[in-house]
């Protein structure tokens, strides 16, 4: 039989979280951001939970094709636009909207032969300093696009760098409003953190990580604060147990030494499955729905959990590495990510291909 480890996708939780995004911006249309294969969940698995969105936003043309194959006929936005001129042919064929963030993309549009004008989102670099036109260059780019017969409607878009932190977004909103003043078209500003923390009102909002049950401003706020539900569960089982005496060590490098008699469980999960090797002793886990901790160093295929206070646990006990456990227990992915010095996004996207992933029977 296969190894016990598996990842479950909770479609009902995706739908719940989408409704939370709508509640935060009831007058806006909602992009469901499904880049990176729906943040590791799988576009095909996540689709039924997110098809109530007004549109899907992503990066990859192949993923856009997959959405069309699933039957989605609404808007699809390429958040980074096209990467070479020939991509515009596929945009025309699949009716894709796309961001424009540099002069080269405008040049490609100008040379593109199409019978269907394109809907574009002109990106302003309002302070993130990744993609987009500077405020000084933005109106010139708008004028160039507006003069092209290949372009139909132009919307304005930007991205916040500090919506989840103390600096906030006021300086970027001011830059955006100055650059777009009196220009026609729809606006798209809010990511998950701006939507939850700041309630920015615009025509389109981009719901990303909030859809997948991770708090964008953890640890200041957790998913319970924002009424979000976990959408991915990574779970395995105990495949062996060991009894330790004081002074015994655990795992590679003997990074954990037992302070007294202990009982540990060996779990079929390791960094080759996508569980972070950097997770130290003390990373939370659930065994049969009860909270405990990892001990020692994470190996390629195994890790260890403390069973000292769980006398009924043993071989075959269910271990929840993150997500939903038995009996209504929950281990938010953000808690696990924090111990590894990262964020829930990375853990979701890093689940390895060898892990069986399926839709949960919620």
N, C-alpha and C positions, 0 to 999 in steps of 0.2 A: 504494500500500500504506500501511497505518497507520504512525505513528511507532513506533520500535522499543521504546519503554519499556513495561514490563509489571511487574506484581506477581504473585508466585506464593505460594500458600498451601500449606504442607507438612502434609498431614493426618497423616502418620505421626509427625511431630514433635509435633503436638498430643496425640496419643495417648500418646507417650512422656512428655511433660511431665505429663500427667494421672496417669500411673503414678508419677511422682516425688512428686507430691502425696500419693498414697495411701501411698507408702512412708514419708513423713514422719509420717503420722498413720494407722497401719493400723487402728485401732479406731474411727475417726471416719467419718462420711459426708461426702462432698465435694460442695460446690457448685462447678460450673463457672460462673464469672462471665463472661457474654457481653454485658454492657452495651456501649453505643456500637457496635452492630453487630459484636459479638465483637471489640472493640478494633480495628476497622477491617478485620478479615479477612473479614467477611460471615458472618452466622449460618448461611446455607445451605451455604457452603463449609466452615465449621469444624465443622459438626454431626457428621459421621461420625467425626472425630477425638476428639470430646468426649462422644459419646453413652454412653460407659462411666461417666460421672459419676452420682452419686445424685440430682442435681437441677441445675437451671439457675437462676442469679440474674441479674437485670437490672433496668432501670428502666422501660422503655417498654412500655405495653400492646400496641402494635402488634407489637413484637418478641416478646412472649409469644404472640400469635396466630400468628406465623410458626413458632414452635417447635411449637405444637399442630398446625399444618398439616403440618409435617414428620413428624408421627407420635409426638411425645414425649407420653407419658401420665403421666410421673412428676412430682415436685414442681417447681414454678416459683415463685420468690420475688421479689416486687417490693421491692427494697432500700430505696426511699424511700417505699414505701406508695402509697396513692392520692392523687391531686391534687385531686379533687372528688368529691362524693357519688355521682354517677352512675357513677363508675369501679367502685364496688362491685358493680354489676350484672354487669359484665364479669368481675370476679373470681369471682362465683358461677357464671357460665356456663362459664368456662374452668378453673374449679377452681384459682385462683391463691392462694398464700399471700402475705401482705403484711406489711411492717413497719408499726408504729404508733409515731410519734415525737412526737406533739403531741396536745393535748386536742381540737382540732378533728376529728382523725381518729376519736377515740373518739365524739364527738358524732355524726358521720356514721354510724358503725356502729350507734349506738343508734337512729337513725331509719330504718335500712335494713330493708326487708322482704325476707326470704329464707327459703327452706325448707331451705337448706344452711348450717349454721354455718361460720364462717370460721376458718381456722388463721392466727394472727397471731404476729408476732415483735415483742415490746415492746422498744423501743430505749432503752438507757441512755446518757446523755451522761457518759461516765466520764473526760472530760478533753479530747476532741477539740474540743468546743464548736462543732459544726456542728448535727447533728440529735440529738434524743433528750431524754428526761426527766432532770432532775438527780437525783442520788442521793436528795435529800430528797423529791422528788415521785414517785419511781419506784413505790413500793409503793402509793401512792394510785391511780396509773394502773392498776396491776395489779388492784387491788380493783374499780375501775370496769369494766374489761374482763371480769373474772371473773363479774360480776353480769349480764352481757348474754347473753340467749339467742341472739344473733346470733354469739357467739364460742364456738368449740369449744375448741381447745387453745391455750395461751399459751406461747411460748418466749421466752427472753431473748437479746438480741443487743447487741453494742457494737462499736466500731471504734477501732483503735489509731492514735494520731497519730505515734508515734516508734518503731515496731517495727523500722524500718530504720536507726536511728541510735543514738548513745551514750546517750541518756536512757532508752531501753528502755521496757518495758511494765509493770514491777512496780507502779507507782503506779496504773495503770488497772485492773490485775487486782485489786488490793486494793479499789478502789472498787466494782468489779463484784461481788466476792464478798460484800462487806458489804451491798450493795443487794439482792442476790438470795438471801441466806442463808435457807434453809428454804423457799423458794418452789419449787413443783413445776415440771416442764417441762424441755425441752431447752435447751442453751446453744449459742451460736454466737459465737465470739470471733475466731479467727485469720484474718487476711488472709495474703497470700503471704509477706510479710516475717516475720510472727510464726511462720508455719508452718515456714519454712526456718531462721530464726535462733534461735528460742526453743522450738520444738517444743511449743507450748501444746496440751494435750489437752482436747478438749471434744467435744460430740456432733456438731456440724457445723463444718467448716472451709471457708473461702471462698478458693478458688484463683483468683486473678485474673491478674496480670501474669506470674507464673511459667509459666502455661499457654502463653503466647505467646513464650517464649524470651527474656525479658528478666530480668536480675537485679535484684530490688527494692532491693538495697543496693550497686549498682555506684557507685563503683569499688572499694569495699572488697573485694567479691567479684564475679567475673564468672560468666557462664553455665557455663563449664567447671567452676568450683568446685562449682556446684550440680547438675552433670550435666543441664543443660537444653539443648534443641536449638532453633535458630532456626526459627520457624514462618512467617515472611514474608521473601521475597526481593524487593527492588526492583532491577531490572536494566534496562540499556539498551545502546546501542552507540555507538561512535565514528562520527561522521558527517563529520568533516573533521579535518585536522591542520594545524598551523602550525609553522614553524621560526623561532625567535627569536634575535636577537643580544643581546649584553650591552646593557642599557639599554632594551630594548623593554618595553612594558607590556602588561598583559592585562586586558581587560574594562572595565566601567563604573568610572569614578573612578580608573582606572589604579592600583588598589590593590596590584597586584603588579608588581614590576620585575625582569626577568631579570638575575641576577648574572653570567651568561655565556651561551654558546650553549645553547639548550634546544630541545626538541621537545615540543609540547603536542597533546593530543587534545581535540576538541570533542565533548561528550556530549549526546545528546538527553534532557536532564532538567533541570528548573529548578524554581523555587519554585511555579509554577503546577501542577506535578505533585505538590507536597507536600514537596519537598526543601527544607530550611530555608534561607532566604536568609542567615541569620546564620552559617551554616557558613563559617569563615574559611579562608584558605590553610593547607594542612596537614591538612585533614580527610581521614581515610583512605578509600580506595576500592580496588577490585580491578579490574585490567585483565587479562583472560584468566587470572584466578585469581592474579595476582601483585599484591602490595601496592604502591600508590603513593599519591599525594596529590592533592587538588584545589589549584588555584591561581587567584587572582583572585576576583572577586565572582560569586556565583551570580546568573544572569539568570532571566527569567521562563521561558524554554524551553530554556536551555542552561547548561552549566557546563564548566569546563576541568580536565583532569587532566595531570599531568606524565608524559611518555613518554620522558624523556631516558635513563633506564636500561632502557627496554623497546624495543629497536630493532626487534623483530618485530611490535610492535603497530601498528595502523593502522586505516584505515576498515573498519568491520565488526567490529572487536574487541569482545568482550563486556565490559561494565563493570558490576560489582556495586556498587551504592550502599550496600546492606546485605543481610545474609543469606548464602545459600549461593552460592559461585562454582564455576567449573569445577575438576575434579580434586580435589574434597574440600575446597577452600579455604572459609574462613568469615570473614565480617566481621560481628561482633555489632552489632546496632542500637544498643546502649548506647554504643559508642565514637563513633559518628556523632553521636548525640544530645548527648553530653557536649561536643563541640566547639561546638555551638550553644547551650550553656547550658541544655539541657532534658533530658528523659528519654525513654526509648524509647516509653513510652505515647503521647506526643504525636505522634511520627513515624508510628506505626502508624495512629493515628486520623486523621491529616492527609493520607493519600494521596488525591489528587484524583480525582473521578469520571471525568476524561478518561483516566486510566491504566487500561488493560485489566488486570483482575484475574481470575485463574483458579486452579484447583487444579493443583498441580504433579504431574507424572507421576514421582513418586519411585520 
